[in-house]
Amino acid sequence: MNRRQLMLGLLFASVLGGIIALGGYKLFEDEKPSFIQVPTNNNVQFSNYLNDSSFTIPDGLNFVYAAEIATPRVVHIKSTMSATASGSRNRNPYEDMFKDFFGDPREYHGQQRPAQSAGSGVILSDNGYIVTNNHVVANSDELEVTLYDNRTYKATVVGTDPNTDIAVIKIDEENLPFISFGNSDKVRVGEWVLAVGNPFDLTSTVTAGIVSAKGRNIGILRERYGIESFIQTDAAVNPGNSGGALVNLKGELIGINSAIATPTGSYAGYSFAVPVSLVKKVVDDLIEFGMVQRALLGIEIMNVNDPRIEEDLDDLNGVYIAVVNENTAAEEAGLKKGDVIHNINKTEVADVAQLQDLVARHRPGDKIQVTYTRDGKTKTVSVKLKNLDNEVKIVKKDDAYSIGGASLRNATKDEMEQYDADHGIIVENIKDGKWKDAGIKDGFLITSINNRPVRDVNELRGTLKNNGGDGVLIKGKYPDGKEAYYGMGW
């Protein structure tokens, strides 16, 4: 092949290649590329950094507005506990559960000093009411609140509820910015949320994530009537966030950050918040009455897939009634063992946690509509809820509780100092009955029942009323400091 033939061959190959390329382009020109094309210049960027002035961030992905709304409404709380309260002798039962979350009160070698822990809170009103977690303020002798603008105040405890881990405190100030409530029932899995708080004393920290799940029961509240129906998120939450705000992209409060699931004590991808639907009811009760007005159906329940259920159930949705207690709201309404509850007030009930949440939003005396199935038939009944005493009356924090021939009431702060204790119930006006038979004398301060601390009359009422007929071991002390134990049949 001579030089002329070689050149003609190369030219032919070039033309043929161009024709093939053009044909291929025409063949696939209707298919759009799924990636961003990089222009042929030196200004090369990764595809997630769009250099396009016409591109705008969708409103639903803008965290700035929510952060600016929520941040000034979240406070830093420093709790100081006396050496007695922080010592092992009167150890806060929540301390073991939450120490990795909001800080472990320290005990010093050779001597005991006041211990401190830190958490967060959310301003509820312009006159200084603040919601936080019970475990942030439990056993505190002094609370200091620092606002977003660094003003500091002493705070007092308005009321606490171990069953939901919610507490209300108050500072003496006016014209404060306060949070607006959202609707946690309408929050959807996958929705963007922000956690606002003070992790590791890094004040006014905002983190973002999505709602990972709803109605989570993680077994952290060990109270007999503990209510766990947490909103689970993957927003970063760490020690110090406890009691802070979980907000939607409107800056509305949808939950109070309360716990994390972690093998290390720090954020590992799972955080949990008490939904605001429950928070609001608890807060209203604590402010109005000083204690939560707990409404009960009076039943023991299981998830329908619980392996302890012996009978075969056709429907695996709902909550199974295992026991209906006597003289309760459920018994009066005609509910029976074996019924499966599907709806409360036309809201579908998926599991035990959701049913407890829906009932706990009400007060004794309220009526709810319960839809259930029995023998394949669906029925709806109206149920008038009762309290722990199977009554419908409102009980206030300072009300004395008469039972078993004695009057029981919450100890005052001065009395607790006198007894060298950080919590307890005083027994007085003892007459013929269980207390006298057990040998208990007037002025005895009950600190625990069956080795479980009791902090207020309502908690003690529930423990005694629902002991199942078994005996109880009561621990406490007298004003002279003498500790005593008593066994009582109940």
C-alpha positions in Angstrom: 0.0 0.0 0.0 1.5 3.4 -1.1 1.3 6.6 0.9 -1.7 7.9 -1.1 -3.8 4.8 -0.4 -2.9 5.0 3.3 -4.1 8.6 3.6 -7.4 7.8 1.8 -8.0 4.8 4.1 -7.5 7.0 7.2 -9.9 9.6 5.8 -12.5 7.0 5.1 -12.3 5.6 8.6 -12.7 9.1 10.1 -15.8 9.8 8.1 -17.3 6.4 8.9 -16.6 7.0 12.6 -18.4 10.3 12.5 -21.4 8.9 10.8 -21.6 6.1 13.4 -21.3 8.6 16.2 -24.0 10.8 14.8 -26.3 7.9 14.2 -25.8 6.7 17.8 -26.6 10.2 19.2 -29.8 10.3 17.1 -30.7 6.8 18.3 -30.4 7.7 22.0 -31.2 11.5 22.0 -34.5 11.0 23.8 -32.9 9.5 26.8 -32.0 12.1 29.5 -28.8 11.8 31.4 -29.2 11.0 35.1 -26.1 12.9 36.1 -25.0 16.5 35.9 -22.8 17.2 32.9 -19.5 19.0 33.6 -18.7 21.8 31.2 -15.4 21.7 29.3 -13.6 24.3 31.3 -11.3 24.5 34.3 -14.2 25.4 36.8 -14.9 21.7 37.7 -17.0 21.0 40.8 -18.6 17.9 42.3 -22.2 17.4 41.2 -23.7 18.2 44.6 -22.4 21.8 44.4 -24.5 23.4 41.7 -23.1 26.6 40.3 -26.5 27.7 39.0 -28.0 31.1 40.1 -31.4 30.0 39.1 -31.4 27.0 41.6 -33.3 27.7 44.8 -33.5 25.5 47.9 -37.1 24.2 48.4 -38.9 25.7 51.4 -39.2 22.3 53.0 -35.5 21.9 53.2 -34.7 25.2 54.7 -33.7 24.8 58.4 -32.9 28.5 59.0 -36.4 29.7 59.8 -37.1 26.9 62.3 -33.7 27.3 64.0 -34.2 31.1 64.4 -37.6 30.6 65.9 -36.7 27.8 68.3 -33.3 28.7 69.5 -34.2 31.8 71.7 -37.0 29.7 73.3 -34.7 26.9 74.6 -32.8 27.4 77.8 -29.9 25.8 79.6 -30.6 24.3 83.1 -28.0 23.6 85.7 -29.1 21.4 88.6 -27.2 21.3 91.9 -27.9 18.5 94.3 -26.7 18.3 97.9 -24.2 15.7 99.0 -27.0 13.7 100.6 -29.1 13.6 97.5 -26.2 12.8 95.2 -24.8 10.1 97.5 -25.5 6.4 97.1 -27.7 6.3 100.2 -30.5 8.2 98.5 -29.6 7.6 94.9 -32.0 9.0 92.3 -33.4 5.9 90.5 -33.3 7.8 87.2 -29.6 8.4 87.6 -28.6 5.0 86.5 -31.0 5.1 83.5 -30.1 8.6 82.3 -26.5 9.2 83.6 -25.1 8.6 80.1 -27.5 11.1 78.7 -27.4 14.2 80.9 -24.3 13.7 83.0 -23.5 11.7 86.1 -23.5 13.5 89.5 -20.0 13.1 90.8 -19.0 11.8 94.3 -15.6 12.9 95.5 -13.1 10.7 97.4 -12.8 11.5 101.1 -15.8 13.9 101.2 -19.1 14.5 99.6 -19.7 17.8 97.8 -22.7 19.2 96.0 -23.1 17.5 92.6 -24.1 19.3 89.4 -25.7 18.1 86.2 -26.9 20.0 83.1 -29.8 19.8 80.7 -32.2 21.9 78.6 -35.7 23.3 78.8 -38.3 25.0 76.6 -40.1 28.2 77.5 -43.8 27.7 77.5 -45.2 31.1 78.4 -44.1 34.8 78.5 -44.2 34.7 82.3 -41.6 32.1 82.8 -43.0 28.5 82.8 -40.5 26.1 81.3 -40.9 22.4 80.4 -38.0 20.0 80.8 -37.4 16.3 81.8 -38.1 15.0 85.3 -34.7 13.4 85.4 -33.0 16.8 84.8 -34.5 18.3 88.0 -35.1 15.3 90.2 -33.6 15.7 93.7 -32.3 19.2 92.8 -31.7 21.6 95.6 -31.0 24.5 93.3 -31.9 25.2 89.7 -30.2 27.8 87.5 -31.7 28.7 84.1 -29.6 30.5 81.5 -31.5 32.1 78.6 -30.4 32.4 75.0 -29.1 36.0 75.7 -27.1 34.8 78.7 -29.4 36.2 81.4 -29.5 33.8 84.4 -32.3 33.1 86.9 -33.0 30.8 89.9 -35.9 28.5 89.1 -38.5 26.7 91.2 -40.1 23.3 90.5 -43.8 23.6 89.8 -44.4 19.8 89.4 -42.9 16.6 88.1 -44.2 13.4 86.5 -41.9 10.4 86.6 -44.4 8.4 84.5 -43.7 10.5 81.4 -40.4 12.0 82.5 -41.8 15.5 82.2 -41.4 18.4 84.7 -42.3 22.1 84.8 -40.2 24.7 86.4 -40.6 28.5 86.6 -38.5 31.6 86.6 -39.5 35.1 87.7 -39.5 37.0 84.5 -42.0 38.6 82.0 -42.2 39.1 78.3 -40.2 36.0 77.4 -40.3 34.5 73.9 -42.1 31.2 74.1 -42.6 28.2 71.9 -45.7 27.3 69.9 -47.1 23.8 70.0 -47.2 21.7 66.9 -49.3 18.6 66.3 -47.3 15.4 67.0 -50.1 13.2 65.8 -49.7 14.6 62.3 -45.9 14.2 62.2 -44.9 11.6 59.6 -42.0 9.2 59.4 -39.4 10.7 57.1 -40.3 14.3 58.0 -37.4 16.7 58.7 -37.0 17.8 62.4 -34.5 19.9 64.4 -33.2 19.1 67.9 -32.4 22.3 69.9 -30.5 22.1 73.2 -27.2 22.4 75.0 -25.1 19.2 74.5 -21.9 19.1 76.4 -22.6 22.6 77.6 -22.4 23.8 74.0 -25.3 26.2 74.4 -27.9 26.8 71.7 -26.9 23.9 69.5 -29.2 22.9 66.5 -29.0 19.5 64.8 -31.2 18.2 62.0 -32.6 14.8 61.1 -35.7 13.0 60.2 -38.5 11.2 62.1 -37.3 7.6 62.1 -40.3 6.0 63.8 -43.3 6.9 66.1 -44.8 5.2 69.1 -41.5 3.7 70.3 -41.4 1.9 73.7 -37.8 1.5 74.8 -38.3 0.4 78.4 -36.5 3.3 80.0 -39.3 4.5 82.3 -39.5 1.8 85.0 -42.6 3.2 86.7 -45.6 1.0 87.0 -47.6 3.5 85.0 -44.8 4.7 82.8 -45.9 5.9 79.4 -43.6 5.4 76.5 -44.7 6.4 73.0 -41.6 8.2 71.9 -40.9 9.9 68.6 -37.6 8.4 67.3 -35.3 10.6 65.3 -31.8 10.5 63.9 -31.1 14.2 64.8 -27.9 14.2 66.9 -28.7 14.4 70.6 -26.1 14.1 73.4 -25.7 14.7 77.1 -27.1 18.1 77.9 -29.9 17.9 75.2 -32.2 16.3 77.7 -35.4 18.4 78.1 -34.7 20.4 74.9 -36.9 20.9 71.9 -37.7 18.8 68.9 -39.3 21.1 66.4 -40.7 20.8 62.9 -39.6 23.1 60.0 -42.2 25.8 61.2 -40.3 26.0 64.5 -43.3 24.4 66.3 -42.6 22.1 69.3 -43.5 18.5 68.5 -41.5 16.8 71.3 -39.2 17.0 74.3 -35.9 15.2 73.7 -35.6 12.7 76.5 -33.3 9.7 75.8 -30.8 8.1 73.4 -30.1 4.5 72.6 -26.3 4.1 72.6 -23.6 1.7 73.6 -21.2 4.5 74.3 -23.1 7.2 76.2 -23.0 9.5 73.2 -25.0 9.9 70.1 -25.2 6.7 68.0 -28.0 7.5 65.6 -31.1 7.0 67.8 -32.8 9.6 69.9 -36.2 9.7 71.5 -38.6 12.5 72.3 -41.9 12.6 74.3 -44.6 13.7 71.8 -46.1 17.1 72.5 -49.6 15.7 72.5 -48.7 14.1 75.8 -46.4 16.9 77.0 -49.2 19.5 76.7 -51.6 17.5 78.9 -49.0 16.8 81.6 -47.9 20.4 81.6 -51.4 21.7 82.0 -52.0 19.3 84.9 -48.8 20.2 86.7 -49.4 24.0 86.4 -53.1 23.7 87.4 -53.0 21.0 90.1 -49.3 20.4 90.9 -49.6 16.8 89.9 -50.8 14.8 86.9 -54.5 13.7 86.8 -53.9 10.2 85.5 -56.9 8.7 83.7 -57.1 4.9 83.5 -59.2 2.3 81.8 -58.3 -0.2 84.5 -57.1 -3.0 82.3 -53.9 -5.0 81.7 -53.0 -5.2 78.0 -50.7 -6.9 75.6 -49.8 -6.4 71.9 -51.8 -8.9 69.9 -48.6 -10.7 68.7 -47.5 -11.3 72.3 -46.5 -15.0 72.6 -48.1 -15.1 76.1 -51.5 -14.9 74.5 -52.8 -18.5 74.3 -55.8 -18.1 72.1 -55.6 -17.7 68.3 -56.5 -14.3 67.1 -57.9 -13.7 63.6 -56.8 -10.0 63.6 -53.2 -9.2 64.4 -54.0 -5.4 64.7 -54.9 -3.8 67.9 -54.3 -4.4 71.7 -55.4 -7.5 73.6 -57.1 -7.1 77.0 -55.5 -9.7 79.4 -57.2 -8.5 82.6 -60.1 -6.3 83.5 -59.8 -5.0 87.1 -62.8 -4.7 89.4 -64.7 -1.5 89.8 -62.8 0.1 87.0 -63.9 2.2 84.0 -63.4 -0.7 81.7 -65.6 -3.1 83.8 -68.4 -0.6 84.1 -68.3 -0.2 80.3 -68.6 -3.9 79.7 -65.1 -4.6 78.4 -63.9 -8.2 79.0 -60.8 -10.3 79.0 -60.0 -11.4 75.4 -61.4 -8.3 73.7 -59.1 -6.6 71.2 -59.2 -2.8 71.2 -58.8 -1.3 67.7 -59.7 2.4 68.1 -59.8 5.1 70.7 -61.9 8.1 69.7 -61.7 6.8 66.1 -57.9 6.9 66.2 -56.5 3.5 65.2 -54.6 1.7 68.0 -51.6 -0.2 66.7 -49.9 -1.3 70.0 -49.8 -0.9 73.8 -47.7 2.2 73.7 -50.2 4.0 71.4 -53.2 3.0 73.5 -51.5 4.3 76.7 -50.6 7.5 75.0 -54.2 8.1 73.8 -55.7 7.4 77.2 -53.2 9.4 79.1 -54.1 12.6 77.3 -57.4 12.6 79.3 -58.4 13.3 82.9 -60.5 11.2 85.2 -64.2 11.8 84.4 -63.5 12.3 80.6 -65.4 10.0 78.3 -63.7 8.2 75.4 -65.1 6.0 72.6 -63.5 2.5 72.6 -63.9 0.3 69.5 -63.1 -3.4 70.0 -63.8 -6.8 68.6 -65.3 -9.8 70.5 -66.2 -13.2 68.9 -65.6 -11.7 65.5 -68.0 -8.8 66.1 -67.0 -5.1 66.3 -68.5 -2.9 68.9 -68.0 0.6 70.2 -68.7 1.7 73.8 -68.4 4.9 75.8 -66.0 4.7 78.7 -65.9 7.2 81.6 -62.3 7.1 82.8 -61.3 6.9 86.4 -58.2 7.6 88.5 -56.0 5.3 90.5 -58.7 5.2 93.3 -61.4 4.3 90.7 -62.9 7.7 91.2 -63.4 10.6 88.9 -62.5 13.5 91.2 -59.5 15.8 90.7 -56.7 15.2 93.2 -54.4 18.1 94.0 -50.7 17.8 95.1 -51.3 19.0 98.7 -54.4 16.8 99.3 -53.9 14.3 102.1 -54.6 10.7 101.1 -56.5 8.6 103.6 -56.1 4.9 103.4 -55.8 1.9 105.8 -56.6 4.0 108.9 -54.0 6.8 108.4 -53.5 10.1 106.5 -50.6 10.4 104.1 -49.2 13.6 102.6 -46.1 14.9 100.8 -43.3 16.0 103.0 -42.4 19.7 102.8 -38.9 20.8 102.0 -38.3 21.9 105.7 -39.5 18.4 106.8 -37.2 16.7 104.4 -34.3 18.7 105.8 -35.4 17.7 109.3 -35.4 14.0 108.3 -32.2 14.3 106.3 -33.9 13.0 103.2 -34.6 14.2 99.7 -38.0 12.7 99.2 -40.8 11.0 101.1 -44.4 10.7 102.3 -45.4 11.4 105.9 -47.8 9.1 107.7 -49.9 10.8 110.4 -53.3 10.6 112.3 -52.9 6.8 112.6 -56.0 5.0 113.9 -57.0 1.4 113.9 -56.0 -0.3 110.6 -53.1 -1.6 108.6 -50.6 1.1 109.6 -51.2 0.7 113.3 -51.2 -3.1 113.0 -47.8 -2.9 111.3 -46.4 -0.9 114.2 -45.9 2.4 112.3 -46.2 5.5 114.5 -47.2 9.1 113.6 -44.6 11.1 111.8 -43.0 8.2 110.0 -41.5 9.3 106.6 -42.0 6.6 103.9 -39.1 6.7 101.5 -39.6 3.5 99.5 -42.0 0.6 99.0 -40.7 -2.8 97.9 -37.3 -1.0 97.4 -38.8 1.4 94.9 -38.6 5.1 95.9 -41.9 7.0 96.4 -41.8 10.7 95.9 -45.4 11.9 96.1 -48.8 10.8 97.3 -50.0 10.0 93.8 -47.1 7.6 93.2 -47.7 5.9 96.6 -51.4 5.6 95.9 -50.8 3.8 92.7 -48.3 1.4 94.3 -50.6 0.4 97.1 -53.8 0.3 95.1 -52.3 -2.0 92.5 -50.1 -4.3 94.5 -52.3 -7.3 93.6 -53.0 -8.3 97.2 -49.4 -9.1 98.0 -47.5 -7.8 101.1 -45.4 -4.7 100.9 -42.0 -3.8 102.5 -42.0 -0.2 103.6 -38.8 1.7 104.4 -38.5 5.1 106.0 -37.3 7.0 109.0 -38.5 9.0 112.0 -37.6 12.6 112.9 -34.8 11.5 115.2 -33.1 9.9 112.2 -33.9 6.3 113.1 -34.5 4.2 110.0 -37.1 1.5 110.1 -38.6 -1.3 108.0 -42.2 -2.6 108.2 -43.9 -5.4 106.4 -47.6 -4.9 105.7 -50.3 -7.1 104.2 -52.2 -5.2 101.4 
